Amino acid sequence: MEKLIYVAGHRGMVGSAIVRQLKARGENNIVVRTSNELDLRDRSAVNTFFENTKPDFVYLAAAKVGGIYANDTYPAEFLFDNLAIVSNVIDAAHKHKVEKLLFLGSSCIYPRLAPQPISEGDLLTGSLEPTNEPYALAKIAGLKLCDAYRKQYGCNYISAMPTNLYGPGDNYHPENSHVLPAFIRRFYEAVKNDVEKVECWGSGSAKREFLHVDDLSTALIFLMDNYNSEGWVNVGTGVDLSIKELAETVAEIAGYKGEIVWDSSKPDGAPRKLLNVDKMSGLGWSSKITLTDGLKSVYEEYAKSRADD
């Protein structure tokens, strides 16, 4: 009998990419639920779902997510909601004998001033970035919970820590989005409205690494197939660039010819976040989509979605 796969968070950028990749390789026994159908913060509802559905494999990609502004504005929601989601799903998976679970973390779990590139062993060796601390704490709790259930109950629960993501299904909200989709929206609108000056947050000096979500989905399925050990695995490209360079790249793709100015009164976030991907590379996986190619396809998709505005 074909194994039943539950993808939690299937309407999000990562969850939808996982579903696409699973279907592309012939997996058709996939179960999903919208947040209206199943509130993962509701412990009773989650247990009832697992009891009735009995999935064999679980991809835990559901989370409350957002950029610096959202994290800083709604810290209680980011901490409570994400703690509830991870604890409810992981415990229900154990109670109802899920064969394997993959928890999706985030590179923001690492210390703000961690050595670069950041290795898995750098977790909890320093202070977190204050602007996303609540979200990071919930993600740390999730990966520690996976290892705790492995140690105490013998559960085959694994965790992946992706770098900054982009791709189809991203959030382009003017205030709550991450930096890359914010740039795509901003420069698209600047070209469309013939704006001469675009203002960006921070100094532009912070450096970030970006991974296309379709690359991530192949990595997560690869880990589900091949990784069965404690500890978490960084997933990234191993290459970063400054936010200023990112803005200039998006501007070029958009065809923006005006001035880019930086508001240094706004936060930069962590000065640099580059993941050490030696562990993942050693397992036999590496990213395939270059940032330039990925950005072009994502920008074209966004522009097409706005064509009738």
C-alpha positions in Angstrom: 0.0 0.0 0.0 1.3 3.5 -0.9 2.4 5.5 2.1 0.2 8.4 3.2 2.0 11.8 3.3 0.7 14.8 5.3 2.1 18.2 4.3 1.3 20.7 7.0 1.2 24.2 5.6 0.6 23.2 2.0 -0.6 26.6 0.9 2.6 28.3 2.0 5.6 28.9 -0.2 7.5 25.9 1.2 4.5 23.5 1.6 3.2 24.1 -1.9 6.7 23.5 -3.3 6.9 20.2 -1.4 3.5 19.1 -2.8 4.6 20.1 -6.3 7.8 18.0 -6.0 6.1 15.0 -4.5 3.5 14.9 -7.3 6.2 15.4 -9.9 7.9 12.2 -8.7 4.6 10.3 -8.7 3.4 10.6 -5.1 -0.3 10.8 -5.2 -1.3 9.7 -1.7 -1.0 13.2 -0.2 -3.3 14.7 2.5 -3.5 18.4 3.2 -5.7 20.7 5.3 -6.2 24.4 5.2 -6.0 26.4 8.4 -9.8 26.8 8.3 -10.2 23.0 8.1 -7.6 22.3 10.8 -6.2 24.8 13.2 -2.8 23.4 14.2 -2.8 25.5 17.3 -5.8 23.5 18.6 -4.3 20.4 20.3 -7.6 18.4 20.4 -8.3 19.1 16.7 -4.7 18.0 15.7 -5.0 14.8 17.7 -8.4 14.0 16.1 -6.9 14.6 12.6 -4.0 12.3 13.2 -6.2 9.6 14.7 -8.6 9.7 11.8 -6.1 10.2 9.0 -3.1 8.1 10.2 -0.4 9.6 8.0 2.8 7.6 7.6 5.1 10.6 6.8 4.7 14.3 7.9 6.4 17.4 6.4 5.9 20.1 9.1 6.1 23.3 7.0 3.3 25.2 8.7 4.2 28.3 10.6 3.4 31.9 11.2 6.0 33.8 9.2 6.9 37.3 8.3 9.7 39.8 7.9 11.5 42.2 10.4 8.4 44.5 10.7 6.0 41.7 11.3 8.2 39.8 13.8 8.9 43.0 15.7 5.2 44.1 15.8 3.6 40.8 16.7 6.1 39.0 19.0 3.5 37.3 21.2 1.7 35.8 18.1 5.0 34.6 16.5 6.1 32.9 19.7 2.7 31.4 20.9 1.4 30.3 17.5 4.6 28.7 16.4 5.2 26.9 19.7 1.6 25.6 19.6 2.0 24.3 16.1 5.2 22.4 16.6 4.3 20.9 20.0 0.8 19.8 18.8 1.9 18.2 15.6 5.1 16.6 16.9 3.3 15.1 19.9 0.3 13.9 17.8 2.7 12.3 15.3 4.3 10.3 18.2 0.9 9.3 19.7 -0.4 8.1 16.4 2.8 6.3 15.3 3.9 8.4 12.4 6.8 6.6 10.7 8.9 9.7 9.9 8.5 13.5 10.4 10.5 16.3 9.0 10.4 19.6 10.8 11.3 22.8 8.9 13.3 25.3 10.9 15.0 28.5 9.8 18.4 30.0 9.7 17.3 32.7 12.2 17.7 30.1 15.0 21.4 30.9 15.0 23.1 33.6 17.1 23.1 37.1 15.6 26.9 37.2 15.6 27.6 33.6 14.8 30.9 32.7 13.0 30.5 32.7 9.2 29.6 30.5 7.6 27.2 29.2 10.3 27.6 25.5 11.2 24.9 23.3 12.9 27.0 23.3 16.0 26.8 27.1 16.4 23.2 26.9 17.8 22.8 28.5 21.2 26.4 29.7 21.4 25.3 33.4 21.5 22.4 35.9 21.6 19.7 35.8 18.9 18.8 38.6 16.5 16.3 40.7 18.6 14.0 41.5 15.6 13.1 37.8 15.1 13.8 36.3 18.5 10.2 35.0 19.2 10.1 33.2 15.9 13.6 31.8 16.3 12.8 30.5 19.9 9.8 28.6 18.6 11.9 27.1 15.8 14.6 26.1 18.3 12.0 24.5 20.4 10.7 22.5 17.4 14.1 21.0 16.4 14.9 20.3 20.1 11.5 18.6 20.4 12.3 16.4 17.4 15.6 15.3 19.0 13.9 14.8 22.4 11.2 12.5 21.0 13.9 10.6 19.1 16.0 10.1 22.3 13.1 9.3 24.6 10.7 7.4 22.3 12.8 6.3 19.3 10.9 8.5 16.9 12.5 9.1 13.5 12.0 12.8 13.5 14.5 15.0 11.6 15.0 18.8 11.1 16.2 20.9 8.2 17.4 24.5 8.6 16.9 26.4 5.3 18.5 29.7 4.5 16.5 32.7 3.3 13.9 31.5 0.7 12.2 32.9 -2.3 10.0 31.6 -5.2 6.5 30.9 -6.2 3.9 31.6 -3.5 6.0 34.2 -1.7 4.4 36.9 0.4 4.5 40.4 -1.3 2.7 42.3 1.4 4.1 45.9 1.5 4.8 45.7 5.3 5.0 42.0 6.3 7.1 40.5 3.6 10.8 39.5 3.6 13.4 41.6 1.9 13.6 39.9 -1.5 9.8 39.9 -2.3 9.7 43.4 -0.9 12.4 44.5 -3.4 10.5 42.7 -6.3 7.3 44.6 -5.4 9.0 47.9 -4.8 11.0 47.9 -8.1 8.1 46.6 -10.1 6.0 49.5 -8.9 8.8 52.0 -9.4 9.1 51.1 -13.0 5.4 51.0 -13.6 4.9 54.4 -11.9 8.0 55.9 -13.4 9.4 56.7 -9.9 12.8 58.4 -9.8 13.9 57.3 -6.3 13.4 54.0 -4.4 14.0 54.0 -0.7 15.2 50.8 1.0 15.5 49.9 4.7 18.9 49.8 6.4 22.4 50.5 5.2 22.5 47.8 2.5 25.6 46.3 4.1 24.1 43.2 5.7 24.7 40.0 3.7 22.3 37.3 3.0 22.1 33.9 1.3 19.0 33.0 -0.9 17.7 29.6 -1.9 14.9 29.0 -4.4 12.0 27.2 -2.8 12.0 24.5 -5.5 15.6 23.7 -4.6 14.5 23.5 -1.0 11.7 21.1 -1.8 14.1 18.7 -3.5 16.4 18.9 -0.5 13.6 18.1 2.0 12.4 15.1 0.0 16.1 14.0 -0.3 16.4 14.2 3.5 13.2 12.2 4.0 14.6 9.5 1.8 18.2 9.5 3.1 18.6 11.1 6.5 17.7 9.3 9.7 19.9 10.8 12.4 19.6 13.2 15.3 20.6 16.8 14.8 19.5 19.2 12.1 20.9 19.9 8.6 21.6 23.3 7.1 20.1 23.7 3.6 21.5 26.6 1.5 23.6 27.5 -1.5 26.8 28.3 0.4 26.9 31.8 -1.4 25.7 35.2 -0.1 25.6 38.8 -1.3 25.0 42.2 0.3 21.4 43.6 0.5 22.7 46.5 -1.6 23.8 44.0 -4.3 20.5 42.3 -4.1 18.6 45.5 -4.6 20.8 46.4 -7.5 20.2 43.0 -9.1 16.4 43.1 -8.7 16.4 46.7 -10.1 18.4 45.6 -13.1 16.0 42.7 -13.8 13.0 45.0 -13.4 14.6 47.6 -15.7 14.7 50.3 -13.1 17.0 53.2 -14.0 16.4 55.5 -11.0 18.2 56.1 -7.8 18.3 53.7 -4.8 18.6 55.4 -1.4 19.1 53.7 2.0 17.3 54.6 5.2 20.0 53.8 7.8 17.6 54.6 10.6 15.8 51.3 9.9 17.3 48.0 11.2 19.6 45.8 9.1 19.0 42.7 11.1 21.9 40.4 11.6 25.0 41.6 9.8 25.5 38.4 8.0 23.8 35.0 7.7 25.6 32.4 5.5 25.1 28.7 6.2 27.8 26.1 6.2 26.3 23.4 4.0 29.1 20.9 4.3 26.8 18.4 6.1 24.2 18.5 3.4 26.8 18.4 0.6 28.3 15.3 2.3 24.9 13.6 2.2 25.0 14.1 -1.6 22.7 17.1 -2.3 23.5 20.6 -3.5 21.4 23.5 -4.9 20.9 23.8 -8.7 19.0 27.1 -9.3 21.3 30.1 -9.5 20.1 33.4 -7.9 20.1 35.3 -11.2 18.0 32.6 -12.9 15.7 32.2 -10.0 15.2 35.9 -9.6 14.3 36.4 -13.3 11.7 33.6 -13.2 10.2 34.9 -9.9 10.1 38.5 -11.1 8.5 37.5 -14.4 5.8 35.5 -12.5 5.1 38.5 -10.2 4.9 41.0 -13.1 2.5 38.6 -14.9 0.3 38.5 -11.7 0.2 42.3 -11.6 -0.4 42.8 -15.4 -4.1 43.6 -14.9 -3.6 46.1 -12.0 
